[in-house]
Amino acid sequence: MKGVVVTHGTDTLEETAYLHDLIVVSEKPVVFVGSMRNSSELSWDGPANLRSAVRVAIDPSARGLGGLVVMNDQLLAAADATKTHTEAIGTFQGRDFGPLGVVDKDCIIVTRRPLKREHIAAERLEERVEIIKLSA
């Protein structure tokens, strides 16, 4: 197995990708991908995003990049990815440093690599998590 692609809803995609990046240590790329538009819309981006994610997952240059988010042909570090708009196709951005690279027609182009990655040693995730609701 060269890499993994995880399809995910975009509401919490960057949080899930970041959690994975924090607790899993692997050289193999794990690529999180979603779709901003659904299949009933003319400009559905799901198939193109999925194709790009698979390209990244199997490309040797993606090894060692950590958890990734691939949307709109951009390759983003999970630790830096953020959703900036609820409906825009290009909503996922690299918060501080921009994308790690781009997905081109026939290859991926990595323009930078993360300088370091955070890691939390965790044997397991707690299944029961308290939710506290606050309102003003």
C-alpha positions, 0 to 999 in steps of 0.5 A: 500500500502506497497511501490512503485516501479518506473521503470526508464531509467538509464541515470537520474535514480539517479537524479530522485530518489534523487529529490524524496527523497528530497521533499517527506516525507514518511515512505513507501519505494519508489524504483527506478529501471532500466535495464542496458541491453535491452531485446534483450540481452542474459544477460538482467537484467530487470526482476531480477532488477524488482523482487528485487525492488518489494521485497524491496518495500514490506519488512517491514525492508525497511520502513523509508529508504527514496528514494531507488535505487535497481539495481544488488541486491544492495539496495542504498540510493537515496541520495548516489547512483551514476552511475559509467559506461554507460554499466556495470551491476554493475554500480550503487554504493553508492558514499560515504558509500556503499549500505544500504543492499542487496537483497538475494534470499528470503529476503532483508538484511539491513546492515545500515540505513541512519543517517539523510535525507535532506528535502526541503519543496516544495509545487510543482515543477516548470514546466518551467525550463530555460536551459542554454547551455554552451560550451568551 
